[in-house]
Amino acid sequence: MDKPSPSAIGPDREALLRRYAAGEMTWHELRQRGFNDYVEVLSGLGELGLRPPVARLEGPNREARERGRAIIRQALRARR
């Protein structure tokens, strides 16, 4: 029987990714702690079976999400 391959994520990075997925850390804080590329974060989350946190619906996050939804609605209407 094959042994599972050891994780490329060390225990320190795993802890950071778990905190990020739980909404306890921001992307900015991850960058300060050595994550240079968001693809690396997404890959690590996937390897751990975690998902990125959902942005809060307040302040600039809400405004950005509403703008994004408006762009998608407009694109969908244009396809009709």
Residue pairs with C-beta under 8 A, 6 or more apart in sequence:
7 14
7 47
8 47
9 17
9 44
9 47
9 48
13 34
13 35
13 44
14 44
14 48
16 25
16 30
16 33
16 35
17 30
17 41
17 44
17 45
17 48
17 50
18 48
18 50
19 25
20 26
20 27
20 29
20 30
20 41
20 45
20 52
20 53
21 45
21 48
21 50
21 51
21 52
21 53
22 53
23 53
23 54
27 38
27 41
30 41
35 41
41 52
42 52
45 51
45 52
55 61
55 64
55 65
56 62
57 65
